């Protein structure tokens, strides 16, 4: 009986941890940049906030290139218009609440950008 209770407690703890880890996240992406926009298929956020696209050339966060407000919960097809884009690599950063700096973000992902003409 004790073993069953310990196992049930462990499964519950793992489930809670897994749920929390998915709360602020980006779905797997195949992003397409077309006419200076990036579409992110799914962004999930604990709170209202913002997704900011940064220049991530060389593996370091550079200038913010564009941003879009997101609501708490699941946000489908988040379209972000880029300003003056000269970057070669990109990262999407999710902020819960106000935009600060990438190191204080809720989640981030390096984007796989395909340029369409």
C-alpha positions as CSV (number, residue, x, y, z in Angstrom):
1,X,0.0,0.0,0.0
2,X,2.8,2.4,0.9
3,X,4.5,1.6,-2.5
4,X,1.3,2.4,-4.4
5,X,0.9,5.7,-2.5
6,X,4.5,6.7,-3.2
7,X,4.1,5.7,-6.9
8,X,0.9,7.7,-7.1
9,X,2.6,10.7,-5.5
10,X,5.5,10.5,-7.8
11,X,3.2,10.3,-10.9
12,X,1.3,13.3,-9.6
13,X,4.5,15.3,-9.1
14,X,5.8,14.4,-12.5
15,X,2.4,15.4,-14.1
16,X,2.5,18.8,-12.3
17,X,6.1,19.4,-13.4
18,X,5.3,18.5,-17.0
19,X,2.2,20.8,-16.9
20,X,4.2,23.7,-15.6
21,X,7.0,23.2,-18.1
22,X,4.5,23.4,-21.0
23,X,2.7,26.5,-19.7
24,X,5.1,29.0,-21.2
25,X,6.1,27.6,-24.5
26,X,6.4,27.6,-28.3
27,X,5.1,24.7,-30.3
28,X,7.6,23.1,-32.8
29,X,8.0,25.6,-35.6
30,X,8.5,25.7,-39.3
31,X,8.4,29.4,-39.6
32,X,8.2,31.2,-42.9
33,X,9.3,34.8,-43.4
34,X,7.3,36.4,-46.2
35,X,7.0,40.1,-46.8
36,X,8.9,40.8,-43.5
37,X,6.6,38.7,-41.3
38,X,7.2,35.7,-39.1
39,X,4.3,33.4,-38.2
40,X,4.5,31.3,-35.0
41,X,2.1,28.4,-35.1
42,X,1.4,28.3,-31.3
43,X,2.5,30.3,-28.3
44,X,1.2,29.2,-24.8
45,X,1.5,31.7,-22.0
46,X,0.7,31.8,-18.3
47,X,-0.3,35.4,-18.5
48,X,-0.9,38.2,-21.0
49,X,2.4,39.3,-22.5
50,X,4.4,39.7,-25.6
51,X,6.4,37.7,-28.1
52,X,9.5,39.6,-29.4
53,X,11.6,38.5,-32.4
54,X,15.3,39.3,-31.9
55,X,18.3,39.2,-34.2
56,X,20.1,36.0,-32.9
57,X,22.9,36.1,-35.4
58,X,26.0,34.4,-33.9
59,X,24.0,32.8,-31.1
60,X,23.6,36.1,-29.2
61,X,20.5,38.3,-28.7
62,X,20.8,41.5,-30.7
63,X,18.2,44.1,-31.7
64,X,14.5,43.6,-31.3
65,X,13.0,43.3,-34.8
66,X,9.3,43.1,-34.0
67,X,6.8,42.2,-31.3
68,X,3.2,41.0,-30.9
69,X,0.9,41.0,-27.8
70,X,-0.3,37.5,-26.7
71,X,-3.1,36.5,-24.2
72,X,-2.9,34.1,-21.4
73,X,-3.5,30.6,-22.7
74,X,-3.0,29.3,-26.2
75,X,-2.3,31.8,-29.1
76,X,-2.6,30.3,-32.6
77,X,-0.8,31.8,-35.6
78,X,1.0,34.7,-34.0
79,X,2.0,37.0,-36.9
80,X,4.9,39.4,-36.1
81,X,5.9,42.1,-38.6
82,X,9.7,42.7,-38.7
83,X,11.2,46.2,-38.8
84,X,14.3,46.8,-40.9
85,X,15.4,43.2,-40.8
86,X,19.0,42.5,-41.7
87,X,19.4,39.5,-39.4
88,X,20.4,36.1,-40.6
89,X,19.3,34.1,-37.5
90,X,16.3,34.8,-35.3
91,X,14.9,34.0,-31.8
92,X,11.4,34.4,-30.5
93,X,11.2,35.4,-26.8
94,X,8.0,35.2,-24.7
95,X,7.5,37.7,-21.9
96,X,4.9,37.3,-19.2
97,X,3.8,41.0,-18.8
98,X,6.1,43.8,-19.8
99,X,9.1,43.3,-22.2
100,X,12.4,43.4,-20.3
101,X,15.4,41.5,-21.5
102,X,15.7,38.0,-22.9
103,X,17.5,36.6,-19.8
104,X,14.3,37.4,-17.8
105,X,11.9,35.9,-20.3
106,X,9.3,33.1,-19.7
107,X,10.5,31.1,-22.7
108,X,12.4,31.5,-25.9
109,X,13.2,29.5,-29.1
110,X,15.6,29.8,-32.0
111,X,13.6,30.1,-35.2
112,X,14.0,28.1,-38.3
113,X,13.4,30.8,-40.9
114,X,12.7,30.0,-44.6
115,X,12.8,33.0,-46.8
116,X,10.0,33.0,-49.5
117,X,10.0,35.5,-52.3
